[in-house]
Amino acid sequence: MTVSVYMTGLTIGLGLIVAIGAQNAFVLRQGLRNEHVFAVCLACSASDALLISLGVTGFQRVAAFLPWLDPAMRYGGAAFLVWFGARSLYSAVQSSEALEAGAMGASSLHRTLATCLALTWLNPHVYVDTVVLLGTVSTQFPDAAVSFAAGAVTASFLFFFMLGYGATRLRPVFARPSSWRVLEALIAVTMWAIAWKLLAGI
């Protein structure tokens, strides 16, 4: 493994994933709720690992032969994000409880993972970052593409697990009902902003 190429993949991967997005907002929310944190972090990281691997091996070329793929992901992803944002806003308006594991209505592991995977695989921006951008950059290292991909995959695992488990430090802040409502409202705005960008083709 080429260390310098590995570090390049790690740095670029962190740079792309650190931006606030649907995945990150959901992982943060689950971390604060202390609900299925490991499963959610693993699902996000593993999904990124698969997409990065596909990008590095040239899967982005397939999209050129499937013209229907982009609009299908764009509108399907936007519709899901609008729905998820509306649900978060409803929670922000209706919730009057503090953020404590025992007080929150827990979701099943199956339902949580389904939402997590939908936020990942129905969001075209995820494909742009992992398959297209990282796949394109990897072509600069034809003899060390595996090292580049390993660095980018490491970045995903590091970020998601640090975000999910690091959120526990913020729980005292979210012991107040108002803090939880603000978070839910911010998640709603984030989801709608991403949906608008998808529909606008930005």
C-alpha distance (Angstrom), angle and dihedral (degrees) to the residues before:
residue distance angle dihedral
M1 . . .
T2 3.79 . .
V3 3.80 105.9 .
S4 3.81 96.3 -157.2
V5 3.82 92.1 51.0
Y6 3.82 90.2 45.4
M7 3.81 90.1 53.4
T8 3.81 90.1 47.8
G9 3.80 89.9 54.8
L10 3.81 90.7 46.0
T11 3.81 93.2 50.3
I12 3.79 96.3 45.4
G13 3.81 91.2 44.0
L14 3.80 92.0 53.6
G15 3.80 91.2 45.7
L16 3.80 91.7 55.5
I17 3.80 98.4 41.7
V18 3.80 98.5 45.2
A19 3.82 93.0 73.0
I20 3.82 114.2 102.1
G21 3.78 109.8 -97.8
A22 3.78 144.4 146.4
Q23 3.81 94.4 -80.5
N24 3.79 94.6 47.7
A25 3.79 93.9 47.3
F26 3.79 91.2 51.2
V27 3.83 93.8 47.2
L28 3.81 90.1 49.3
R29 3.78 90.9 49.9
Q30 3.80 92.6 50.3
G31 3.80 90.9 47.0
L32 3.78 91.0 53.3
R33 3.79 90.9 48.6
N34 3.84 90.5 45.4
E35 3.78 87.4 -134.7
H36 3.83 123.5 144.0
V37 3.81 89.1 -29.9
F38 3.81 97.4 157.2
A39 3.81 93.7 47.0
V40 3.81 92.5 48.1
C41 3.82 93.7 47.4
L42 3.79 91.0 47.0
A43 3.81 92.8 47.8
C44 3.82 92.2 51.6
S45 3.80 93.7 44.5
A46 3.80 94.6 45.7
S47 3.80 91.3 47.7
D48 3.79 90.7 51.9
A49 3.80 90.4 47.0
L50 3.80 91.0 54.2
L51 3.80 93.6 46.3
I52 3.80 92.8 46.4
S53 3.79 90.1 50.6
L54 3.78 90.5 50.7
G55 3.78 91.0 49.0
V56 3.79 94.3 49.7
T57 3.80 91.8 48.5
G58 3.79 91.0 54.4
F59 3.79 102.3 -99.5
Q60 3.81 90.8 141.3
R61 3.79 87.6 77.2
V62 3.80 89.6 66.5
A63 3.81 91.0 66.7
A64 3.79 89.6 63.0
F65 3.81 89.0 64.2
L66 3.83 94.3 46.2
P67 3.82 107.0 61.0
W68 3.81 92.1 172.2
L69 3.81 93.2 58.9
D70 3.80 98.0 76.9
P71 3.84 98.5 50.5
A72 3.83 90.9 42.1
M73 3.80 92.0 55.1
R74 3.79 92.5 39.8
Y75 3.81 98.0 54.3
G76 3.79 96.1 33.1
G77 3.79 91.3 50.3
A78 3.81 92.7 45.9
A79 3.81 91.8 51.3
F80 3.79 91.6 51.0
L81 3.81 92.8 47.9
V82 3.81 91.7 49.9
W83 3.80 89.9 52.6
F84 3.80 93.1 46.3
G85 3.81 91.3 48.1
A86 3.80 90.9 50.9
R87 3.79 90.2 51.3
S88 3.80 91.0 51.0
L89 3.80 92.0 48.7
Y90 3.79 90.5 49.7
S91 3.81 88.6 52.5
A92 3.81 90.2 49.4
V93 3.80 91.9 53.0
Q94 3.79 98.0 41.2
S95 3.80 102.8 36.2
S96 3.79 117.5 99.8
E97 3.80 99.0 162.3
A98 3.78 130.7 98.7
L99 3.77 120.1 -112.1
E100 3.78 101.6 -96.4
A101 3.77 124.5 139.6
G102 3.76 93.0 -128.6
A103 3.77 94.8 49.1
M104 3.79 100.1 47.4
G105 3.78 122.9 88.7
A106 3.79 101.7 -110.6
S107 3.79 121.0 -135.9
S108 3.77 121.1 -141.7
L109 3.80 119.5 -102.7
H110 3.79 90.3 -116.2
R111 3.80 93.7 52.8
T112 3.80 92.8 43.9
L113 3.80 93.0 51.0
A114 3.81 91.6 45.6
T115 3.81 90.0 55.0
C116 3.80 91.8 44.4
L117 3.81 93.4 51.0
A118 3.79 91.7 45.2
L119 3.81 91.0 53.2
T120 3.79 87.5 51.2
W121 3.78 105.6 40.4
L122 3.82 98.5 34.1
N123 3.80 93.3 53.1
P124 3.83 111.8 90.5
H125 3.81 90.1 -162.8
V126 3.80 88.0 69.0
Y127 3.80 89.3 57.7
V128 3.78 91.3 47.2
D129 3.81 91.8 53.8
T130 3.80 99.3 40.3
V131 3.79 108.3 26.8
V132 3.80 102.6 27.8
L133 3.81 107.2 29.2
L134 3.79 99.8 33.7
G135 3.80 90.6 37.4
T136 3.79 90.4 53.4
V137 3.82 94.2 46.7
S138 3.79 90.4 49.1
T139 3.81 89.9 63.6
Q140 3.81 87.0 72.3
F141 3.82 87.6 68.6
P142 3.82 104.6 48.5
D143 3.81 92.2 162.0
A144 3.81 96.2 41.9
A145 3.80 104.7 35.9
V146 3.81 91.0 125.8
S147 3.82 90.7 57.1
F148 3.81 90.8 49.5
A149 3.80 91.9 49.1
A150 3.82 91.2 47.5
G151 3.80 90.4 54.0
A152 3.80 92.7 49.3
V153 3.81 91.8 47.0
T154 3.81 90.5 49.8
A155 3.81 88.7 53.0
S156 3.81 90.9 56.2
F157 3.80 94.2 49.3
L158 3.81 92.6 46.1
F159 3.79 94.6 47.6
F160 3.79 99.9 45.2
F161 3.79 95.7 45.1
M162 3.81 92.2 45.3
L163 3.82 90.1 48.9
G164 3.80 94.9 46.0
Y165 3.78 97.6 45.7
G166 3.80 95.8 31.1
A167 3.79 88.9 60.5
T168 3.81 87.9 74.2
R169 3.81 88.8 77.2
L170 3.79 89.0 62.9
R171 3.79 95.7 54.2
P172 3.84 94.9 96.5
V173 3.80 87.8 58.3
F174 3.79 91.1 50.2
A175 3.78 93.1 48.9
R176 3.79 84.1 93.2
P177 3.83 115.5 81.7
S178 3.82 91.0 -137.0
S179 3.82 91.7 59.9
W180 3.79 91.6 52.7
R181 3.81 91.4 49.6
V182 3.81 90.9 50.4
L183 3.81 90.9 50.7
E184 3.81 92.5 49.9
A185 3.81 90.3 48.5
L186 3.83 91.0 50.2
I187 3.79 90.5 49.4
A188 3.81 89.5 51.6
V189 3.81 91.5 50.9
T190 3.81 91.1 46.9
M191 3.81 92.5 51.2
W192 3.79 92.9 47.8
A193 3.81 92.4 46.5
I194 3.79 90.6 53.7
A195 3.82 90.9 46.3
W196 3.80 90.4 51.5
K197 3.80 90.9 50.9
L198 3.78 90.3 51.0
L199 3.79 93.1 50.8
A200 3.79 92.3 43.7
G201 3.79 91.0 50.3
I202 3.81 93.4 -123.0
